[in-house]
């Protein structure tokens, strides 16, 4: 029997040399740097896209909201005469800027808008102090009765009556400013009836409350019941510390502030005037140059919006903001900025 062959001697295992190890580490560093650069670029692109989408969305919402409100300025339903105001005009919370829908008199003209150039405007609006208003930004007050209540009277209403019976429950209308109207006239009063009852009332008291005067005329059950909307729009710091578009509502006589749109840095407004009463628009001016607000036929609104995040633009942006005087806005940071511009014709201010 033959003896088994001896096993071959295993080859000696060899490791990497120092040069090979350094080359491998260098290649790994290049690959890691490439992955990190790709990640950073993708992340910045996502931030940029999200910020731009948010700014554009806020801009679109801002101009649509303001355009809708301004377009309704001075609306008073089917009323063909001057509004008969039964509100207590001697009360401290009353002001014509808050509640007046027309100029009054035989040839009453719609009067649904009022603005202030670069100031808060709270003194004229009787709205208390806008302590957080951003200086240099414009303020706009819009009034109309285009807010339907979807209520109907269950019986005729005598001019001496102090309550109006309804076919349905009123909802949350306690203290709301109500306009009742038909082709023969219209009356404005503050509802003193409780919420969710089948009636409206015009008792004294409240803020501003009502007088004891009679209605302008007798109404039949086909009268229209509308709710007055009175809103002051202004720029103030928002919840995140940046400027935002705010509203202050006077619909129930008091003050109700709400932040509407974040990132609105500035609002500049100019007004198209009919200077000679021929129904044609003659010029655009700032609020400080308007002496007769019933002569305003159009409103030009410019909003300047910014992203909430910084370090998005490569360099600070510049925009030709406030075209009325040719001003140029230069950003103090590297956020994204965008202008939103609209011009609205006032339907109810036409002669």
C-alpha positions as a Python dict, from the first residue, in 0.01 Angstrom:
ca = {
    (1, 'X'): (0, 0, 0),
    (2, 'X'): (130, 340, -96),
    (3, 'X'): (163, 614, 166),
    (4, 'X'): (-64, 921, 112),
    (5, 'X'): (89, 1225, -48),
    (6, 'X'): (172, 1505, 193),
    (7, 'X'): (-61, 1810, 174),
    (8, 'X'): (83, 2118, 2),
    (9, 'X'): (214, 2390, 224),
    (10, 'X'): (-42, 2679, 237),
    (11, 'X'): (67, 3000, 76),
    (12, 'X'): (144, 3286, 309),
    (13, 'X'): (-151, 3536, 329),
    (14, 'X'): (-64, 3885, 211),
    (15, 'X'): (-225, 4221, 343),
    (16, 'X'): (-267, 4568, 183),
    (17, 'X'): (29, 4791, 160),
    (18, 'X'): (16, 5139, 313),
    (19, 'X'): (-5, 5297, -35),
    (20, 'X'): (-300, 5074, -133),
    (21, 'X'): (-478, 5159, 193),
    (22, 'X'): (-433, 5533, 138),
    (23, 'X'): (-564, 5508, -219),
    (24, 'X'): (-870, 5312, -98),
    (25, 'X'): (-940, 5572, 172),
    (26, 'X'): (-906, 5855, -79),
    (27, 'X'): (-1152, 5690, -319),
    (28, 'X'): (-1392, 5636, -30),
    (29, 'X'): (-1369, 6001, 69),
    (30, 'X'): (-1446, 6109, -288),
    (31, 'X'): (-1750, 5882, -300),
    (32, 'X'): (-1872, 6001, 41),
    (33, 'X'): (-1825, 6366, -58),
    (34, 'X'): (-2022, 6305, -377),
    (35, 'X'): (-2308, 6144, -187),
    (36, 'X'): (-2313, 6428, 67),
    (37, 'X'): (-2308, 6693, -209),
    (38, 'X'): (-2595, 6516, -386),
    (39, 'X'): (-2791, 6499, -61),
    (40, 'X'): (-2730, 6866, 20),
    (41, 'X'): (-2826, 6975, -330),
    (42, 'X'): (-3143, 6766, -324),
    (43, 'X'): (-3236, 6895, 20),
    (44, 'X'): (-3183, 7258, -86),
    (45, 'X'): (-3387, 7196, -401),
    (46, 'X'): (-3672, 7051, -192),
    (47, 'X'): (-3658, 7348, 50),
    (48, 'X'): (-3659, 7591, -242),
    (49, 'X'): (-3954, 7421, -413),
    (50, 'X'): (-4159, 7399, -93),
    (51, 'X'): (-4089, 7762, -1),
    (52, 'X'): (-4174, 7887, -349),
    (53, 'X'): (-4498, 7688, -353),
    (54, 'X'): (-4599, 7824, -14),
    (55, 'X'): (-4522, 8185, -112),
    (56, 'X'): (-4716, 8150, -438),
    (57, 'X'): (-5009, 7991, -257),
    (58, 'X'): (-5018, 8272, 1),
    (59, 'X'): (-4990, 8534, -273),
    (60, 'X'): (-5278, 8386, -470),
    (61, 'X'): (-5498, 8358, -161),
    (62, 'X'): (-5414, 8711, -51),
    (63, 'X'): (-5508, 8884, -375),
    (64, 'X'): (-5823, 8671, -420),
    (65, 'X'): (-5939, 8746, -65),
    (66, 'X'): (-5883, 9121, -89),
    (67, 'X'): (-6021, 9142, -443),
    (68, 'X'): (-6340, 8963, -339),
    (69, 'X'): (-6392, 9196, -44),
    (70, 'X'): (-6312, 9515, -233),
    (71, 'X'): (-6537, 9416, -523),
    (72, 'X'): (-6834, 9402, -280),
    (73, 'X'): (-6760, 9738, -115),
    (74, 'X'): (-7072, 9947, -60),
    (75, 'X'): (-7319, 9670, -148),
    (76, 'X'): (-7659, 9717, 20),
    (77, 'X'): (-7884, 9464, -150),
    (78, 'X'): (-8182, 9591, -346),
    (79, 'X'): (-8197, 9919, -157),
    (80, 'X'): (-8239, 10212, -398),
    (81, 'X'): (-8236, 10487, -135),
    (82, 'X'): (-7997, 10600, 137),
    (83, 'X'): (-7953, 10361, 429),
    (84, 'X'): (-8152, 10461, 736),
    (85, 'X'): (-7910, 10403, 1026),
    (86, 'X'): (-8075, 10308, 1355),
    (87, 'X'): (-7740, 10247, 1525),
    (88, 'X'): (-7655, 10470, 1821),
    (89, 'X'): (-7415, 10714, 1654),
    (90, 'X'): (-7337, 10876, 1990),
    (91, 'X'): (-7185, 10555, 2129),
    (92, 'X'): (-6805, 10548, 2167),
    (93, 'X'): (-6773, 10236, 1949),
    (94, 'X'): (-6959, 10391, 1655),
    (95, 'X'): (-6783, 10555, 1365),
    (96, 'X'): (-6896, 10625, 1011),
    (97, 'X'): (-6586, 10445, 879),
    (98, 'X'): (-6704, 10126, 1045),
    (99, 'X'): (-7071, 10123, 956),
    (100, 'X'): (-7161, 10375, 684),
    (101, 'X'): (-7253, 10219, 346),
    (102, 'X'): (-7341, 10535, 152),
    (103, 'X'): (-7310, 10912, 158),
    (104, 'X'): (-7674, 10962, 263),
    (105, 'X'): (-7911, 11220, 126),
    (106, 'X'): (-8134, 11214, -179),
    (107, 'X'): (-7860, 11119, -427),
    (108, 'X'): (-7675, 10877, -201),
    (109, 'X'): (-7358, 10721, -343),
    (110, 'X'): (-7204, 10397, -220),
    (111, 'X'): (-6933, 10450, 40),
    (112, 'X'): (-6784, 10113, 122),
    (113, 'X'): (-6411, 10173, 140),
    (114, 'X'): (-6155, 10378, 333),
    (115, 'X'): (-5776, 10360, 338),
    (116, 'X'): (-5474, 10501, 519),
    (117, 'X'): (-5133, 10553, 362),
    (118, 'X'): (-4852, 10404, 569),
    (119, 'X'): (-5030, 10440, 904),
    (120, 'X'): (-5255, 10226, 1120),
    (121, 'X'): (-5569, 10434, 1062),
    (122, 'X'): (-5720, 10332, 1396),
    (123, 'X'): (-5813, 10688, 1495),
    (124, 'X'): (-6044, 10746, 1202),
    (125, 'X'): (-6179, 10391, 1210),
    (126, 'X'): (-6264, 10413, 1578),
    (127, 'X'): (-6106, 10072, 1611),
    (128, 'X'): (-5891, 10109, 1917),
    (129, 'X'): (-5515, 10099, 1900),
    (130, 'X'): (-5334, 9890, 1638),
    (131, 'X'): (-5024, 9879, 1853),
    (132, 'X'): (-4861, 9606, 1642),
    (133, 'X'): (-4919, 9768, 1302),
    (134, 'X'): (-4602, 9771, 1089),
    (135, 'X'): (-4513, 10133, 1016),
    (136, 'X'): (-4505, 10229, 650),
    (137, 'X'): (-4757, 9966, 542),
    (138, 'X'): (-5104, 10068, 422),
    (139, 'X'): (-5433, 9993, 597),
    (140, 'X'): (-5764, 9920, 425),
    (141, 'X'): (-6120, 9920, 564),
    (142, 'X'): (-6397, 9756, 358),
    (143, 'X'): (-6771, 9765, 433),
    (144, 'X'): (-7053, 9581, 256),
    (145, 'X'): (-7375, 9393, 322),
    (146, 'X'): (-7307, 9112, 75),
    (147, 'X'): (-7305, 8849, 352),
    (148, 'X'): (-7637, 8662, 321),
    (149, 'X'): (-7807, 8542, 639),
    (150, 'X'): (-8035, 8297, 452),
    (151, 'X'): (-8316, 8413, 681),
    (152, 'X'): (-8669, 8506, 581),
    (153, 'X'): (-8940, 8699, 761),
    (154, 'X'): (-9251, 8509, 869),
    (155, 'X'): (-9472, 8821, 866),
    (156, 'X'): (-9482, 9182, 759),
    (157, 'X'): (-9288, 9436, 966),
    (158, 'X'): (-9445, 9765, 1072),
    (159, 'X'): (-9216, 10067, 1087),
    (160, 'X'): (-9275, 10100, 1462),
    (161, 'X'): (-9191, 9735, 1534),
    (162, 'X'): (-8878, 9654, 1736),
    (163, 'X'): (-8860, 9282, 1649),
    (164, 'X'): (-8876, 9079, 1330),
    (165, 'X'): (-9025, 8728, 1330),
    (166, 'X'): (-8840, 8464, 1126),
    (167, 'X'): (-8930, 8138, 958),
    (168, 'X'): (-8616, 7972, 1090),
    (169, 'X'): (-8372, 7998, 1379),
    (170, 'X'): (-8139, 8296, 1353),
    (171, 'X'): (-7814, 8118, 1436),
    (172, 'X'): (-7526, 8310, 1597),
    (173, 'X'): (-7644, 8661, 1521),
    (174, 'X'): (-7656, 8819, 1865),
    (175, 'X'): (-7492, 9165, 1839),
    (176, 'X'): (-7454, 9129, 1460),
    (177, 'X'): (-7513, 9441, 1251),
    (178, 'X'): (-7814, 9368, 1030),
    (179, 'X'): (-7941, 9540, 713),
    (180, 'X'): (-8301, 9483, 611),
    (181, 'X'): (-8391, 9606, 265),
    (182, 'X'): (-8642, 9613, -17),
    (183, 'X'): (-8697, 9835, -318),
    (184, 'X'): (-8852, 10109, -105),
    (185, 'X'): (-8561, 10153, 138),
    (186, 'X'): (-8333, 9989, 394),
    (187, 'X'): (-8255, 10005, 766),
    (188, 'X'): (-7938, 9922, 959),
    (189, 'X'): (-7949, 9808, 1323),
    (190, 'X'): (-7772, 9585, 1576),
    (191, 'X'): (-7952, 9261, 1659),
    (192, 'X'): (-8023, 9240, 2032),
    (193, 'X'): (-8206, 8904, 2021),
    (194, 'X'): (-8034, 8597, 2164),
    (195, 'X'): (-7862, 8344, 1941),
    (196, 'X'): (-8065, 8072, 1773),
    (197, 'X'): (-8412, 8216, 1820),
    (198, 'X'): (-8678, 8275, 1554),
    (199, 'X'): (-8654, 8652, 1565),
    (200, 'X'): (-8431, 8957, 1533),
    (201, 'X'): (-8466, 9260, 1760),
    (202, 'X'): (-8337, 9616, 1780),
    (203, 'X'): (-8346, 9705, 2148),
    (204, 'X'): (-8131, 9981, 2294),
    (205, 'X'): (-7806, 9902, 2470),
    (206, 'X'): (-7516, 9706, 2329),
    (207, 'X'): (-7213, 9835, 2144),
    (208, 'X'): (-7292, 10057, 1963),
    (209, 'X'): (-7656, 9959, 2020),
    (210, 'X'): (-7965, 10118, 1866),
    (211, 'X'): (-8173, 10432, 1895),
    (212, 'X'): (-8548, 10425, 1958),
    (213, 'X'): (-8629, 10572, 1616),
    (214, 'X'): (-8875, 10404, 1382),
    (215, 'X'): (-8782, 10213, 1069),
    (216, 'X'): (-8780, 10406, 743),
    (217, 'X'): (-9105, 10244, 625),
    (218, 'X'): (-9331, 9939, 660),
    (219, 'X'): (-9192, 9614, 515),
    (220, 'X'): (-9380, 9314, 384),
    (221, 'X'): (-9259, 8958, 442),
    (222, 'X'): (-9048, 8957, 124),
    (223, 'X'): (-8783, 9186, 274),
    (224, 'X'): (-8418, 9087, 236),
    (225, 'X'): (-8210, 9025, 551),
    (226, 'X'): (-7836, 9083, 513),
    (227, 'X'): (-7543, 9101, 753),
    (228, 'X'): (-7301, 9392, 751),
    (229, 'X'): (-6936, 9303, 701),
    (230, 'X'): (-6688, 9566, 820),
    (231, 'X'): (-6323, 9463, 812),
    (232, 'X'): (-5994, 9645, 859),
    (233, 'X'): (-5695, 9483, 683),
    (234, 'X'): (-5343, 9561, 804),
    (235, 'X'): (-4989, 9425, 838),
    (236, 'X'): (-4858, 9315, 1179),
    (237, 'X'): (-4618, 9050, 1318),
    (238, 'X'): (-4769, 8703, 1306),
    (239, 'X'): (-4743, 8403, 1535),
    (240, 'X'): (-4401, 8309, 1392),
    (241, 'X'): (-4262, 8660, 1449),
    (242, 'X'): (-4263, 8755, 1081),
    (243, 'X'): (-4502, 9003, 922),
    (244, 'X'): (-4846, 8877, 823),
    (245, 'X'): (-5177, 9003, 684),
    (246, 'X'): (-5432, 9055, 963),
    (247, 'X'): (-5798, 9148, 977),
    (248, 'X'): (-5993, 9334, 1244),
    (249, 'X'): (-6367, 9272, 1219),
    (250, 'X'): (-6639, 9506, 1346),
    (251, 'X'): (-6931, 9283, 1243),
    (252, 'X'): (-7062, 9264, 1599),
    (253, 'X'): (-6966, 9612, 1707),
    (254, 'X'): (-6654, 9512, 1899),
    (255, 'X'): (-6301, 9424, 1789),
    (256, 'X'): (-6206, 9079, 1663),
    (257, 'X'): (-5846, 9036, 1535),
    (258, 'X'): (-5731, 8736, 1327),
    (259, 'X'): (-5408, 8652, 1146),
    (260, 'X'): (-5495, 8563, 786),
    (261, 'X'): (-5180, 8498, 582),
    (262, 'X'): (-4826, 8446, 706),
    (263, 'X'): (-4527, 8600, 533),
    (264, 'X'): (-4699, 8915, 400),
    (265, 'X'): (-4427, 9175, 451),
    (266, 'X'): (-4596, 9482, 309),
    (267, 'X'): (-4921, 9606, 156),
    (268, 'X'): (-4932, 9917, -63),
    (269, 'X'): (-5260, 10044, -206),
    (270, 'X'): (-5350, 10317, -454),
    (271, 'X'): (-5698, 10434, -546),
    (272, 'X'): (-5844, 10514, -887),
    (273, 'X'): (-6038, 10841, -866),
    (274, 'X'): (-6314, 10997, -1070),
    (275, 'X'): (-6224, 11359, -1003),
    (276, 'X'): (-6493, 11530, -1208),
    (277, 'X'): (-6789, 11295, -1155),
    (278, 'X'): (-6819, 11185, -1520),
    (279, 'X'): (-6786, 10815, -1432),
    (280, 'X'): (-6441, 10780, -1588),
    (281, 'X'): (-6128, 10698, -1391),
    (282, 'X'): (-5889, 10993, -1397),
    (283, 'X'): (-5587, 10900, -1183),
    (284, 'X'): (-5443, 10667, -917),
    (285, 'X'): (-5335, 10823, -589),
    (286, 'X'): (-5238, 10719, -237),
    (287, 'X'): (-5496, 10729, 40),
    (288, 'X'): (-5361, 11058, 172),
    (289, 'X'): (-5469, 11228, -153),
    (290, 'X'): (-5831, 11103, -146),
    (291, 'X'): (-6075, 11363, -14),
    (292, 'X'): (-6400, 11199, -130),
    (293, 'X'): (-6408, 10821, -90),
    (294, 'X'): (-6732, 10786, -284),
    (295, 'X'): (-6531, 10895, -591),
    (296, 'X'): (-6306, 10589, -574),
    (297, 'X'): (-6384, 10366, -872),
    (298, 'X'): (-6097, 10115, -848),
    (299, 'X'): (-5838, 9990, -602),
    (300, 'X'): (-5484, 9881, -694),
    (301, 'X'): (-5336, 9641, -437),
    (302, 'X'): (-4975, 9527, -410),
    (303, 'X'): (-4862, 9264, -161),
    (304, 'X'): (-4502, 9173, -87),
    (305, 'X'): (-4461, 8820, 46),
    (306, 'X'): (-4160, 8629, 179),
    (307, 'X'): (-4079, 8270, 266),
    (308, 'X'): (-4065, 8174, 631),
    (309, 'X'): (-3720, 8014, 583),
    (310, 'X'): (-3401, 8206, 519),
    (311, 'X'): (-3092, 8117, 309),
    (312, 'X'): (-3288, 8008, 5),
    (313, 'X'): (-3182, 8267, -255),
    (314, 'X'): (-2818, 8286, -361),
    (315, 'X'): (-2814, 8662, -308),
    (316, 'X'): (-3067, 8907, -155),
    (317, 'X'): (-3351, 8966, -401),
    (318, 'X'): (-3465, 9301, -544),
    (319, 'X'): (-3819, 9369, -665),
    (320, 'X'): (-3986, 9678, -819),
    (321, 'X'): (-4237, 9698, -535),
    (322, 'X'): (-4497, 9976, -522),
    (323, 'X'): (-4512, 10058, -889),
    (324, 'X'): (-4712, 10371, -812),
    (325, 'X'): (-4395, 10562, -725),
    (326, 'X'): (-4133, 10339, -889),
    (327, 'X'): (-3981, 10215, -562),
    (328, 'X'): (-3748, 9915, -557),
    (329, 'X'): (-3744, 9675, -263),
    (330, 'X'): (-3410, 9516, -172),
    (331, 'X'): (-3433, 9222, 65),
    (332, 'X'): (-3239, 9236, 394),
    (333, 'X'): (-3188, 8857, 389),
    (334, 'X'): (-3183, 8558, 153),
    (335, 'X'): (-3546, 8457, 183),
    (336, 'X'): (-3762, 8417, -128),
    (337, 'X'): (-3974, 8724, -205),
    (338, 'X'): (-4262, 8764, -445),
    (339, 'X'): (-4505, 9039, -544),
    (340, 'X'): (-4878, 8986, -584),
    (341, 'X'): (-5065, 9260, -770),
    (342, 'X'): (-5432, 9309, -856),
    (343, 'X'): (-5659, 9595, -961),
    (344, 'X'): (-6027, 9576, -867),
    (345, 'X'): (-6312, 9788, -997),
    (346, 'X'): (-6570, 9877, -732),
    (347, 'X'): (-6904, 9764, -872),
    (348, 'X'): (-7115, 9960, -627),
    (349, 'X'): (-6917, 10285, -653),
    (350, 'X'): (-7007, 10338, -1018),
    (351, 'X'): (-7221, 10651, -1075),
}
